[in-house]
Amino acid sequence: MTYPHPPYRLGLDIGGTAIKAGLVSDTGEVCSLARLEARPLMSVSACRELAFELAEKLPDLPLAEDAGVAVAGAVDLHGALVLMPNIQLDPRLLACALEQELGLSCAPPINDADAAALGELGSRPGTSDLLLVTLGTGVGAGIVSGGRLLAGARGCAGELGHLKVAPEGRACSCGGSGCLERYCSASGLLLTYGEQPGRDPRVREAREVFAACRAGEAAALRAVSEMAATLGRGLAQACCLIDPELVVIGGGMGAEGDLYLDATRRSFDSRCLPPQRGLPIERARLGNAAGVVGAAAWSRGRPA
């Protein structure tokens, strides 16, 4: 078949609250992007509904050759989900729906943070060691070392959100307690804000906490400061093991990095190994599209 444009690949980034979908060219250009509401994806009908909605929101979808799917959970080397604390998904049903309803060949799923790491790596020629941290519904990470994605023997490499940063701290959906995710995710920030004196009881979302922080509200400033200090502590622990060239902060909360990354860097520098002081910690270049770009790249044949 001859395409009027370069062939595209569909990238799906399935999170706990939203599904991002995009058509991505071989050069990594996002040519079309859509946001869909997340839903439980265990049933055949729900997967078919998602396929139909994609066809409606991405009119150029017939130009796509295949699809890659990023999910908010741990994925083993065979593409099987082994830990999925924030969403429900059967990737086999989703792959069948994409194939039967849209005619797409679907690659085995990849962890969403791993996909984002691949996307960010592609935007940084010459970089071979990178830690990508996603802050959103949960906290995840993708690790690239020597130019290769590290998934681990059981797919659990990069589960940064479950580092223990607060002994006997908040209970976590993984079954443990005191996890980084319970302090640096959107819900974690809301919990910290709710503990502050003088908080606004009308605030119900993390973005509202950030907005209050920008407005100078004392309770929001304290909550964001606590989140930044905890994030720096968690990054210092992670970098003791993997020693990346740089740390990239993405996910839905990454766009607010100007409010907390300076404090995160200070917290990191006070706790990291001396040779790692001053390690670049920066915002993702691709923003919320990183997972979509990485998932599409994964569909080309596991580039890492």
Salt bridges, closest charged atoms under 4 A:
ASP13 OD2 - LYS20 NZ 3.84
ASP26 OD1 - ARG9 NH1 2.36
GLU53 OE1 - ARG39 NH2 3.00
GLU53 OE2 - LYS57 NZ 3.67
GLU65 OE1 - ARG9 NH2 3.21
ASP66 OD1 - ARG9 NE 3.31
ASP90 OD1 - ARG92 NE 3.25
GLU101 OE2 - ARG48 NE 3.01
GLU120 OE1 - ARG124 NH1 2.34
GLU159 OE1 - HIS162 NE2 3.95
GLU195 OE2 - ARG170 NH2 2.93
ASP200 OD2 - ARG202 NH2 3.02
GLU205 OE1 - ARG207 NE 2.72
GLU256 OE1 - ARG214 NH2 2.84
ASP258 OD1 - ARG214 NH2 2.90
ASP262 OD1 - ARG265 NH1 2.65
GLU282 OE2 - ARG124 NH2 2.78
